[in-house]
Amino acid sequence: MDMKCKNNPYPFFNELPCSLKVLYTMVLLTMGMGYLFAMIQIYEVHSGRDGKASLSVKDIQIAYRGSKDGSRLESALNGPMSSMLPADEKEKIIVWIHEGVDQKKFDDAIKPIMQTRCKACHDGSNPHLPNVTTYEGIKVTTAVDTGVSISTLVRVSHIHLFGLTFIFFMVGLIFSHAYFEKLWLKCAVMATPFLAIFLDVGSWWITKVSEPFAYAVIIGGALMGFSFAIQWTVSLYQMWIFKGPPAGKPTNG
């Protein structure tokens, strides 16, 4: 490490060895790509639940609280499963739901679709996924959509709390080498994603009982993305372009 680090209790990016900067850069580039695909995944899973192509607050409300106007199966067909089958087959299933979920019509027209399009994942082998290849199994999914189940919320919450904490710890650890003239601003940027995680995950649960909190889900996600973008951009810029703080400037933190 550079000798001038001896006068600085915590080294800035320009004081780090090249090998460490290369490592940090590769980590940031990989995490940046991962974050981009995570955003695409969110769009693919939640968009279209309200029958429209884009992602909206209504989609978030339906995902967590459900929809009194439709069933779980219908919400899935309009949302995350919309690309799994042709539009004419999707329309046939939705019409069958609205006409009363007749078993004979299921055997004649709906079951062949399920066997062809859905059996690979929804054959009953996964306890977390409904079995839509039998009349008894698919009938459960045609009940009024009450949104994500409590057991799923528990599972997804603990995965996100652990996973996002690790991601922002890694990004924050790298970003901690950045130079900010105002230390409080740097600390605020580092703390924001963790507060946003609590807001985001907590809002999932509250949206389950109160639809307006879907806005808090979006705000939490936006804060995470914004803080990630700042830390990612500043870190890469200061690692390879920024020459370090001006002489005489305080260098703590």
C-alpha atoms as an extended CHARMM CRD file, in Angstrom:
* protein
*
       253  EXT
         1         1  MET       CA              0.0000000000        0.0000000000        0.0000000000  PROA      1               0.0000000000
         2         2  ASP       CA              1.1920000000        3.5380000000       -0.7420000000  PROA      2               0.0000000000
         3         3  MET       CA              3.4370000000        5.1010000000        1.9080000000  PROA      3               0.0000000000
         4         4  LYS       CA              1.2240000000        8.1870000000        2.1680000000  PROA      4               0.0000000000
         5         5  CYS       CA             -1.4160000000        5.9590000000        3.7840000000  PROA      5               0.0000000000
         6         6  LYS       CA              0.5950000000        6.2320000000        6.9940000000  PROA      6               0.0000000000
         7         7  ASN       CA             -0.7990000000        9.7370000000        7.5230000000  PROA      7               0.0000000000
         8         8  ASN       CA             -4.3810000000        8.6550000000        6.8210000000  PROA      8               0.0000000000
         9         9  PRO       CA             -6.2560000000        6.4690000000        9.3170000000  PROA      9               0.0000000000
        10        10  TYR       CA             -8.3470000000        5.0730000000        6.4560000000  PROA      10              0.0000000000
        11        11  PRO       CA             -7.0000000000        4.9200000000        2.8710000000  PROA      11              0.0000000000
        12        12  PHE       CA             -8.8720000000        6.4330000000       -0.0420000000  PROA      12              0.0000000000
        13        13  PHE       CA             -9.1600000000        4.7740000000       -3.4450000000  PROA      13              0.0000000000
        14        14  ASN       CA             -6.1340000000        6.5870000000       -4.8840000000  PROA      14              0.0000000000
        15        15  GLU       CA             -4.0330000000        5.1580000000       -2.0270000000  PROA      15              0.0000000000
        16        16  LEU       CA             -4.9730000000        1.5200000000       -2.6280000000  PROA      16              0.0000000000
        17        17  PRO       CA             -2.7340000000       -0.9210000000       -4.5150000000  PROA      17              0.0000000000
        18        18  CYS       CA             -3.7080000000       -1.6360000000       -8.1150000000  PROA      18              0.0000000000
        19        19  SER       CA             -4.4630000000       -5.2990000000       -7.3870000000  PROA      19              0.0000000000
        20        20  LEU       CA             -7.0650000000       -4.3670000000       -4.7600000000  PROA      20              0.0000000000
        21        21  LYS       CA             -8.6480000000       -1.8050000000       -7.0670000000  PROA      21              0.0000000000
        22        22  VAL       CA             -8.9170000000       -4.4460000000       -9.7940000000  PROA      22              0.0000000000
        23        23  LEU       CA            -10.6020000000       -6.8160000000       -7.3270000000  PROA      23              0.0000000000
        24        24  TYR       CA            -13.0330000000       -4.1060000000       -6.1830000000  PROA      24              0.0000000000
        25        25  THR       CA            -13.7940000000       -3.2070000000       -9.8020000000  PROA      25              0.0000000000
        26        26  MET       CA            -14.6080000000       -6.7860000000      -10.7680000000  PROA      26              0.0000000000
        27        27  VAL       CA            -16.8600000000       -7.1640000000       -7.7130000000  PROA      27              0.0000000000
        28        28  LEU       CA            -18.7230000000       -3.9510000000       -8.5680000000  PROA      28              0.0000000000
        29        29  LEU       CA            -19.1370000000       -4.8530000000      -12.2350000000  PROA      29              0.0000000000
        30        30  THR       CA            -20.4850000000       -8.2920000000      -11.3460000000  PROA      30              0.0000000000
        31        31  MET       CA            -22.8480000000       -6.8940000000       -8.7040000000  PROA      31              0.0000000000
        32        32  GLY       CA            -23.9870000000       -4.2070000000      -11.1200000000  PROA      32              0.0000000000
        33        33  MET       CA            -24.9180000000       -6.8520000000      -13.6670000000  PROA      33              0.0000000000
        34        34  GLY       CA            -26.6620000000       -8.8660000000      -10.9600000000  PROA      34              0.0000000000
        35        35  TYR       CA            -28.6440000000       -5.8230000000       -9.8130000000  PROA      35              0.0000000000
        36        36  LEU       CA            -29.7210000000       -5.1300000000      -13.3950000000  PROA      36              0.0000000000
        37        37  PHE       CA            -31.0400000000       -8.6650000000      -13.8160000000  PROA      37              0.0000000000
        38        38  ALA       CA            -32.7760000000       -8.3960000000      -10.4290000000  PROA      38              0.0000000000
        39        39  MET       CA            -34.6930000000       -5.3630000000      -11.7430000000  PROA      39              0.0000000000
        40        40  ILE       CA            -35.6580000000       -7.2920000000      -14.8660000000  PROA      40              0.0000000000
        41        41  GLN       CA            -36.8260000000      -10.1810000000      -12.6740000000  PROA      41              0.0000000000
        42        42  ILE       CA            -39.0120000000       -7.8590000000      -10.5880000000  PROA      42              0.0000000000
        43        43  TYR       CA            -40.6040000000       -6.4990000000      -13.7550000000  PROA      43              0.0000000000
        44        44  GLU       CA            -41.2030000000       -9.9730000000      -15.1830000000  PROA      44              0.0000000000
        45        45  VAL       CA            -42.7470000000      -11.3010000000      -11.9540000000  PROA      45              0.0000000000
        46        46  HSD       CA            -45.0190000000       -8.3870000000      -11.0500000000  PROA      46              0.0000000000
        47        47  SER       CA            -45.9510000000       -6.5600000000      -14.2570000000  PROA      47              0.0000000000
        48        48  GLY       CA            -49.2640000000       -7.2540000000      -15.9600000000  PROA      48              0.0000000000
        49        49  ARG       CA            -51.1890000000       -8.4790000000      -12.9210000000  PROA      49              0.0000000000
        50        50  ASP       CA            -53.7230000000       -5.6950000000      -13.4710000000  PROA      50              0.0000000000
        51        51  GLY       CA            -54.1550000000       -6.6940000000      -17.1120000000  PROA      51              0.0000000000
        52        52  LYS       CA            -51.8460000000       -3.9540000000      -18.4250000000  PROA      52              0.0000000000
        53        53  ALA       CA            -48.3650000000       -4.5290000000      -19.7990000000  PROA      53              0.0000000000
        54        54  SER       CA            -46.4360000000       -2.0850000000      -17.5920000000  PROA      54              0.0000000000
        55        55  LEU       CA            -45.4740000000       -2.3370000000      -13.9140000000  PROA      55              0.0000000000
        56        56  SER       CA            -47.7550000000       -0.2490000000      -11.7030000000  PROA      56              0.0000000000
        57        57  VAL       CA            -48.7190000000        0.3070000000       -8.0780000000  PROA      57              0.0000000000
        58        58  LYS       CA            -51.8180000000       -1.7980000000       -8.7580000000  PROA      58              0.0000000000
        59        59  ASP       CA            -49.5860000000       -4.7260000000       -9.7430000000  PROA      59              0.0000000000
        60        60  ILE       CA            -47.8020000000       -4.4790000000       -6.3830000000  PROA      60              0.0000000000
        61        61  GLN       CA            -51.1220000000       -4.2970000000       -4.5350000000  PROA      61              0.0000000000
        62        62  ILE       CA            -52.4160000000       -7.4050000000       -6.3160000000  PROA      62              0.0000000000
        63        63  ALA       CA            -49.1680000000       -9.2850000000       -5.6750000000  PROA      63              0.0000000000
        64        64  TYR       CA            -49.2870000000       -8.8090000000       -1.8920000000  PROA      64              0.0000000000
        65        65  ARG       CA            -52.9460000000       -8.1850000000       -1.0370000000  PROA      65              0.0000000000
        66        66  GLY       CA            -54.6420000000       -9.9820000000       -3.9040000000  PROA      66              0.0000000000
        67        67  SER       CA            -57.5700000000       -8.9710000000       -6.0920000000  PROA      67              0.0000000000
        68        68  LYS       CA            -61.2560000000       -9.3690000000       -5.3280000000  PROA      68              0.0000000000
        69        69  ASP       CA            -61.9480000000       -9.1260000000       -9.0550000000  PROA      69              0.0000000000
        70        70  GLY       CA            -59.9930000000      -12.2330000000      -10.0340000000  PROA      70              0.0000000000
        71        71  SER       CA            -58.4870000000      -15.5360000000       -8.9650000000  PROA      71              0.0000000000
        72        72  ARG       CA            -54.9070000000      -16.5310000000       -8.1930000000  PROA      72              0.0000000000
        73        73  LEU       CA            -54.7400000000      -18.3770000000      -11.4960000000  PROA      73              0.0000000000
        74        74  GLU       CA            -56.0130000000      -15.3930000000      -13.4500000000  PROA      74              0.0000000000
        75        75  SER       CA            -53.5330000000      -13.0520000000      -11.7370000000  PROA      75              0.0000000000
        76        76  ALA       CA            -50.6960000000      -15.4390000000      -12.5610000000  PROA      76              0.0000000000
        77        77  LEU       CA            -51.7800000000      -15.7320000000      -16.1950000000  PROA      77              0.0000000000
        78        78  ASN       CA            -51.8700000000      -11.9460000000      -16.5490000000  PROA      78              0.0000000000
        79        79  GLY       CA            -48.6050000000      -11.5250000000      -14.6220000000  PROA      79              0.0000000000
        80        80  PRO       CA            -45.5740000000      -13.8040000000      -14.2050000000  PROA      80              0.0000000000
        81        81  MET       CA            -46.9750000000      -16.6790000000      -16.2930000000  PROA      81              0.0000000000
        82        82  SER       CA            -48.1770000000      -14.5410000000      -19.2080000000  PROA      82              0.0000000000
        83        83  SER       CA            -45.2560000000      -15.5350000000      -21.4280000000  PROA      83              0.0000000000
        84        84  MET       CA            -45.6330000000      -19.2610000000      -20.7960000000  PROA      84              0.0000000000
        85        85  LEU       CA            -48.5420000000      -19.8460000000      -23.1750000000  PROA      85              0.0000000000
        86        86  PRO       CA            -50.1410000000      -18.2700000000      -26.2670000000  PROA      86              0.0000000000
        87        87  ALA       CA            -52.7500000000      -15.5530000000      -25.8450000000  PROA      87              0.0000000000
        88        88  ASP       CA            -55.5780000000      -17.7000000000      -27.2330000000  PROA      88              0.0000000000
        89        89  GLU       CA            -54.8940000000      -20.4880000000      -24.7050000000  PROA      89              0.0000000000
        90        90  LYS       CA            -54.6750000000      -17.9690000000      -21.8630000000  PROA      90              0.0000000000
        91        91  GLU       CA            -58.0110000000      -16.4780000000      -22.9090000000  PROA      91              0.0000000000
        92        92  LYS       CA            -59.5760000000      -19.9520000000      -23.0280000000  PROA      92              0.0000000000
        93        93  ILE       CA            -58.4940000000      -20.6220000000      -19.4220000000  PROA      93              0.0000000000
        94        94  ILE       CA            -59.7710000000      -17.2450000000      -18.1900000000  PROA      94              0.0000000000
        95        95  VAL       CA            -63.1470000000      -17.7780000000      -19.8860000000  PROA      95              0.0000000000
        96        96  TRP       CA            -63.3600000000      -21.2210000000      -18.2480000000  PROA      96              0.0000000000
        97        97  ILE       CA            -62.7410000000      -19.6220000000      -14.8380000000  PROA      97              0.0000000000
        98        98  HSD       CA            -65.4390000000      -16.9850000000      -15.3900000000  PROA      98              0.0000000000
        99        99  GLU       CA            -67.9370000000      -19.6130000000      -16.5640000000  PROA      99              0.0000000000
       100       100  GLY       CA            -67.7700000000      -21.4980000000      -13.2760000000  PROA      100             0.0000000000
       101       101  VAL       CA            -64.7970000000      -23.9110000000      -13.4170000000  PROA      101             0.0000000000
       102       102  ASP       CA            -66.7360000000      -26.8130000000      -14.9440000000  PROA      102             0.0000000000
       103       103  GLN       CA            -64.9470000000      -30.1650000000      -14.5490000000  PROA      103             0.0000000000
       104       104  LYS       CA            -66.0360000000      -31.5700000000      -17.9230000000  PROA      104             0.0000000000
       105       105  LYS       CA            -64.7450000000      -28.4830000000      -19.7240000000  PROA      105             0.0000000000
       106       106  PHE       CA            -61.5180000000      -28.8320000000      -17.7720000000  PROA      106             0.0000000000
       107       107  ASP       CA            -61.0510000000      -32.4230000000      -18.9260000000  PROA      107             0.0000000000
       108       108  ASP       CA            -61.9310000000      -31.5840000000      -22.5340000000  PROA      108             0.0000000000
       109       109  ALA       CA            -60.2300000000      -28.2210000000      -23.1190000000  PROA      109             0.0000000000
       110       110  ILE       CA            -58.1390000000      -27.0030000000      -20.1750000000  PROA      110             0.0000000000
       111       111  LYS       CA            -56.2710000000      -30.0880000000      -19.0140000000  PROA      111             0.0000000000
       112       112  PRO       CA            -54.4830000000      -30.5990000000      -22.3750000000  PROA      112             0.0000000000
       113       113  ILE       CA            -53.1720000000      -27.0300000000      -22.1390000000  PROA      113             0.0000000000
       114       114  MET       CA            -51.9390000000      -27.5900000000      -18.5970000000  PROA      114             0.0000000000
       115       115  GLN       CA            -50.2780000000      -30.8520000000      -19.5570000000  PROA      115             0.0000000000
       116       116  THR       CA            -48.4480000000      -29.1580000000      -22.4190000000  PROA      116             0.0000000000
       117       117  ARG       CA            -47.5880000000      -25.7450000000      -20.9360000000  PROA      117             0.0000000000
       118       118  CYS       CA            -47.5030000000      -26.1020000000      -17.1600000000  PROA      118             0.0000000000
       119       119  LYS       CA            -46.7210000000      -29.6880000000      -16.1800000000  PROA      119             0.0000000000
       120       120  ALA       CA            -42.9470000000      -29.1890000000      -16.0170000000  PROA      120             0.0000000000
       121       121  CYS       CA            -43.2590000000      -26.9880000000      -12.9040000000  PROA      121             0.0000000000
       122       122  HSD       CA            -46.8240000000      -27.5080000000      -11.6600000000  PROA      122             0.0000000000
       123       123  ASP       CA            -47.1250000000      -31.2890000000      -11.4920000000  PROA      123             0.0000000000
       124       124  GLY       CA            -47.3520000000      -31.4480000000       -7.7000000000  PROA      124             0.0000000000
       125       125  SER       CA            -43.7130000000      -32.3870000000       -7.0690000000  PROA      125             0.0000000000
       126       126  ASN       CA            -42.9070000000      -28.9460000000       -5.6070000000  PROA      126             0.0000000000
       127       127  PRO       CA            -44.8720000000      -28.2680000000       -2.3980000000  PROA      127             0.0000000000
       128       128  HSD       CA            -44.5740000000      -24.5030000000       -2.9560000000  PROA      128             0.0000000000
       129       129  LEU       CA            -46.2710000000      -24.6380000000       -6.3790000000  PROA      129             0.0000000000
       130       130  PRO       CA            -49.8940000000      -25.6420000000       -7.0710000000  PROA      130             0.0000000000
       131       131  ASN       CA            -50.6250000000      -28.7810000000       -9.0850000000  PROA      131             0.0000000000
       132       132  VAL       CA            -52.6420000000      -27.5530000000      -12.0720000000  PROA      132             0.0000000000
       133       133  THR       CA            -52.6720000000      -30.8460000000      -13.9760000000  PROA      133             0.0000000000
       134       134  THR       CA            -55.6520000000      -32.1790000000      -11.9780000000  PROA      134             0.0000000000
       135       135  TYR       CA            -59.1040000000      -30.6740000000      -11.5290000000  PROA      135             0.0000000000
       136       136  GLU       CA            -58.8230000000      -30.7560000000       -7.7240000000  PROA      136             0.0000000000
       137       137  GLY       CA            -55.4690000000      -28.9900000000       -7.8440000000  PROA      137             0.0000000000
       138       138  ILE       CA            -56.3960000000      -26.2710000000      -10.3020000000  PROA      138             0.0000000000
       139       139  LYS       CA            -59.7330000000      -25.5690000000       -8.6120000000  PROA      139             0.0000000000
       140       140  VAL       CA            -57.8760000000      -24.3010000000       -5.5400000000  PROA      140             0.0000000000
       141       141  THR       CA            -56.1500000000      -21.6650000000       -7.6780000000  PROA      141             0.0000000000
       142       142  THR       CA            -59.4550000000      -20.4070000000       -9.0920000000  PROA      142             0.0000000000
       143       143  ALA       CA            -60.5850000000      -19.1080000000       -5.7050000000  PROA      143             0.0000000000
       144       144  VAL       CA            -60.5070000000      -15.3650000000       -5.0250000000  PROA      144             0.0000000000
       145       145  ASP       CA            -56.9250000000      -14.0990000000       -5.1210000000  PROA      145             0.0000000000
       146       146  THR       CA            -55.8060000000      -13.1840000000       -1.5880000000  PROA      146             0.0000000000
       147       147  GLY       CA            -52.2530000000      -12.3230000000       -2.5820000000  PROA      147             0.0000000000
       148       148  VAL       CA            -49.0100000000      -13.8780000000       -1.4330000000  PROA      148             0.0000000000
       149       149  SER       CA            -49.3530000000      -16.3430000000        1.4500000000  PROA      149             0.0000000000
       150       150  ILE       CA            -47.9010000000      -15.7280000000        4.9210000000  PROA      150             0.0000000000
       151       151  SER       CA            -45.5450000000      -18.7020000000        4.5640000000  PROA      151             0.0000000000
       152       152  THR       CA            -44.2170000000      -17.2910000000        1.2930000000  PROA      152             0.0000000000
       153       153  LEU       CA            -43.7830000000      -13.8490000000        2.8660000000  PROA      153             0.0000000000
       154       154  VAL       CA            -41.7700000000      -15.3730000000        5.7140000000  PROA      154             0.0000000000
       155       155  ARG       CA            -39.5700000000      -17.3020000000        3.2790000000  PROA      155             0.0000000000
       156       156  VAL       CA            -38.9860000000      -14.3890000000        0.8980000000  PROA      156             0.0000000000
       157       157  SER       CA            -38.4500000000      -11.9040000000        3.7440000000  PROA      157             0.0000000000
       158       158  HSD       CA            -35.6360000000      -13.8400000000        5.3850000000  PROA      158             0.0000000000
       159       159  ILE       CA            -33.9780000000      -14.4950000000        2.0050000000  PROA      159             0.0000000000
       160       160  HSD       CA            -34.0430000000      -10.7940000000        1.1230000000  PROA      160             0.0000000000
       161       161  LEU       CA            -32.9210000000       -9.6250000000        4.5640000000  PROA      161             0.0000000000
       162       162  PHE       CA            -29.8550000000      -11.8600000000        4.5130000000  PROA      162             0.0000000000
       163       163  GLY       CA            -29.1080000000      -11.4960000000        0.7930000000  PROA      163             0.0000000000
       164       164  LEU       CA            -29.5070000000       -7.7230000000        0.4970000000  PROA      164             0.0000000000
       165       165  THR       CA            -27.5570000000       -7.1470000000        3.7060000000  PROA      165             0.0000000000
       166       166  PHE       CA            -24.6110000000       -9.0540000000        2.2470000000  PROA      166             0.0000000000
       167       167  ILE       CA            -24.8260000000       -7.1810000000       -1.0780000000  PROA      167             0.0000000000
       168       168  PHE       CA            -24.9020000000       -3.7250000000        0.5020000000  PROA      168             0.0000000000
       169       169  PHE       CA            -22.2330000000       -4.6760000000        3.0310000000  PROA      169             0.0000000000
       170       170  MET       CA            -19.8900000000       -5.5560000000        0.1550000000  PROA      170             0.0000000000
       171       171  VAL       CA            -20.7560000000       -2.4330000000       -1.8430000000  PROA      171             0.0000000000
       172       172  GLY       CA            -20.5720000000       -0.2510000000        1.2720000000  PROA      172             0.0000000000
       173       173  LEU       CA            -17.2090000000       -1.7100000000        2.2960000000  PROA      173             0.0000000000
       174       174  ILE       CA            -15.7890000000       -0.7590000000       -1.0960000000  PROA      174             0.0000000000
       175       175  PHE       CA            -17.5040000000        2.6440000000       -1.0660000000  PROA      175             0.0000000000
       176       176  SER       CA            -16.0460000000        3.4070000000        2.3800000000  PROA      176             0.0000000000
       177       177  HSD       CA            -12.7360000000        4.2030000000        0.6290000000  PROA      177             0.0000000000
       178       178  ALA       CA            -14.3910000000        7.0800000000       -1.2560000000  PROA      178             0.0000000000
       179       179  TYR       CA            -13.5290000000       10.6800000000       -0.4310000000  PROA      179             0.0000000000
       180       180  PHE       CA            -16.4080000000       12.9710000000        0.5390000000  PROA      180             0.0000000000
       181       181  GLU       CA            -15.8170000000       16.4990000000        1.7570000000  PROA      181             0.0000000000
       182       182  LYS       CA            -18.7990000000       16.0850000000        4.0750000000  PROA      182             0.0000000000
       183       183  LEU       CA            -18.4430000000       12.8710000000        6.0680000000  PROA      183             0.0000000000
       184       184  TRP       CA            -22.1030000000       12.9080000000        7.1550000000  PROA      184             0.0000000000
       185       185  LEU       CA            -23.1940000000       12.7090000000        3.5030000000  PROA      185             0.0000000000
       186       186  LYS       CA            -20.9910000000        9.6780000000        2.8800000000  PROA      186             0.0000000000
       187       187  CYS       CA            -22.3880000000        7.9610000000        5.9850000000  PROA      187             0.0000000000
       188       188  ALA       CA            -25.9530000000        8.7930000000        4.9170000000  PROA      188             0.0000000000
       189       189  VAL       CA            -25.4070000000        7.1990000000        1.4970000000  PROA      189             0.0000000000
       190       190  MET       CA            -24.0310000000        4.0520000000        3.1610000000  PROA      190             0.0000000000
       191       191  ALA       CA            -26.8870000000        3.8100000000        5.6860000000  PROA      191             0.0000000000
       192       192  THR       CA            -29.7330000000        4.4970000000        3.2280000000  PROA      192             0.0000000000
       193       193  PRO       CA            -29.9580000000        1.0350000000        1.5920000000  PROA      193             0.0000000000
       194       194  PHE       CA            -30.2000000000       -0.7140000000        4.9550000000  PROA      194             0.0000000000
       195       195  LEU       CA            -33.0320000000        1.5700000000        6.0640000000  PROA      195             0.0000000000
       196       196  ALA       CA            -34.6430000000        0.9920000000        2.6600000000  PROA      196             0.0000000000
       197       197  ILE       CA            -34.4700000000       -2.7810000000        3.1810000000  PROA      197             0.0000000000
       198       198  PHE       CA            -36.4990000000       -2.4460000000        6.3890000000  PROA      198             0.0000000000
       199       199  LEU       CA            -38.9800000000       -0.1530000000        4.6220000000  PROA      199             0.0000000000
       200       200  ASP       CA            -39.2870000000       -2.4460000000        1.6050000000  PROA      200             0.0000000000
       201       201  VAL       CA            -39.6680000000       -5.7760000000        3.4120000000  PROA      201             0.0000000000
       202       202  GLY       CA            -41.8390000000       -4.2940000000        6.1590000000  PROA      202             0.0000000000
       203       203  SER       CA            -44.1360000000       -2.7600000000        3.5550000000  PROA      203             0.0000000000
       204       204  TRP       CA            -44.7430000000       -6.1720000000        1.9650000000  PROA      204             0.0000000000
       205       205  TRP       CA            -46.4060000000       -7.2640000000        5.1840000000  PROA      205             0.0000000000
       206       206  ILE       CA            -48.3730000000       -4.0580000000        5.6890000000  PROA      206             0.0000000000
       207       207  THR       CA            -49.5310000000       -4.0260000000        2.0450000000  PROA      207             0.0000000000
       208       208  LYS       CA            -51.0340000000       -7.4470000000        2.7500000000  PROA      208             0.0000000000
       209       209  VAL       CA            -53.5990000000       -5.6810000000        4.9580000000  PROA      209             0.0000000000
       210       210  SER       CA            -53.4870000000       -2.1100000000        3.6110000000  PROA      210             0.0000000000
       211       211  GLU       CA            -53.1520000000       -1.4440000000       -0.1320000000  PROA      211             0.0000000000
       212       212  PRO       CA            -51.7630000000        2.1430000000        0.0960000000  PROA      212             0.0000000000
       213       213  PHE       CA            -48.5090000000        0.7870000000        1.5420000000  PROA      213             0.0000000000
       214       214  ALA       CA            -47.6920000000       -0.5110000000       -1.9430000000  PROA      214             0.0000000000
       215       215  TYR       CA            -46.2800000000        2.9800000000       -2.4780000000  PROA      215             0.0000000000
       216       216  ALA       CA            -43.8540000000        2.3530000000        0.3940000000  PROA      216             0.0000000000
       217       217  VAL       CA            -42.6920000000       -0.8400000000       -1.3500000000  PROA      217             0.0000000000
       218       218  ILE       CA            -41.8550000000        1.2040000000       -4.4340000000  PROA      218             0.0000000000
       219       219  ILE       CA            -40.1670000000        3.9580000000       -2.3950000000  PROA      219             0.0000000000
       220       220  GLY       CA            -38.0410000000        1.3970000000       -0.5370000000  PROA      220             0.0000000000
       221       221  GLY       CA            -36.9640000000       -0.2370000000       -3.7760000000  PROA      221             0.0000000000
       222       222  ALA       CA            -36.1920000000        3.1450000000       -5.3640000000  PROA      222             0.0000000000
       223       223  LEU       CA            -34.0410000000        4.1950000000       -2.3950000000  PROA      223             0.0000000000
       224       224  MET       CA            -32.0820000000        0.9420000000       -2.6070000000  PROA      224             0.0000000000
       225       225  GLY       CA            -31.5070000000        1.3740000000       -6.3240000000  PROA      225             0.0000000000
       226       226  PHE       CA            -30.5420000000        5.0380000000       -5.9530000000  PROA      226             0.0000000000
       227       227  SER       CA            -28.0220000000        4.3870000000       -3.1650000000  PROA      227             0.0000000000
       228       228  PHE       CA            -26.5910000000        1.3970000000       -5.0480000000  PROA      228             0.0000000000
       229       229  ALA       CA            -26.1270000000        3.5550000000       -8.1600000000  PROA      229             0.0000000000
       230       230  ILE       CA            -24.3910000000        6.3310000000       -6.1950000000  PROA      230             0.0000000000
       231       231  GLN       CA            -21.9940000000        3.9720000000       -4.4070000000  PROA      231             0.0000000000
       232       232  TRP       CA            -21.2850000000        2.0140000000       -7.5970000000  PROA      232             0.0000000000
       233       233  THR       CA            -20.6150000000        5.0980000000       -9.7360000000  PROA      233             0.0000000000
       234       234  VAL       CA            -18.5980000000        7.0550000000       -7.1610000000  PROA      234             0.0000000000
       235       235  SER       CA            -16.4690000000        4.0250000000       -6.2960000000  PROA      235             0.0000000000
       236       236  LEU       CA            -15.5080000000        3.2970000000       -9.9070000000  PROA      236             0.0000000000
       237       237  TYR       CA            -14.9130000000        6.9770000000      -10.6700000000  PROA      237             0.0000000000
       238       238  GLN       CA            -12.6810000000        7.5980000000       -7.6640000000  PROA      238             0.0000000000
       239       239  MET       CA            -10.7870000000        4.3390000000       -8.1470000000  PROA      239             0.0000000000
       240       240  TRP       CA             -9.6160000000        5.0870000000      -11.6720000000  PROA      240             0.0000000000
       241       241  ILE       CA            -10.1700000000        8.7980000000      -12.4590000000  PROA      241             0.0000000000
       242       242  PHE       CA            -10.2530000000       10.8830000000       -9.2690000000  PROA      242             0.0000000000
       243       243  LYS       CA             -6.7970000000       11.9900000000       -8.0920000000  PROA      243             0.0000000000
       244       244  GLY       CA             -7.5960000000       12.1940000000       -4.3900000000  PROA      244             0.0000000000
       245       245  PRO       CA             -8.5870000000       14.9860000000       -1.9680000000  PROA      245             0.0000000000
       246       246  PRO       CA             -6.8830000000       18.3770000000       -2.2610000000  PROA      246             0.0000000000
       247       247  ALA       CA             -3.8870000000       18.9870000000       -0.0190000000  PROA      247             0.0000000000
       248       248  GLY       CA             -4.8430000000       20.1940000000        3.4250000000  PROA      248             0.0000000000
       249       249  LYS       CA             -8.3600000000       18.7520000000        3.3350000000  PROA      249             0.0000000000
       250       250  PRO       CA             -9.4090000000       16.5940000000        6.3390000000  PROA      250             0.0000000000
       251       251  THR       CA             -9.0630000000       12.9060000000        5.5320000000  PROA      251             0.0000000000
       252       252  ASN       CA            -10.8500000000       11.1020000000        8.3580000000  PROA      252             0.0000000000
       253       253  GLY       CA            -13.4620000000        8.5150000000        7.3330000000  PROA      253             0.0000000000
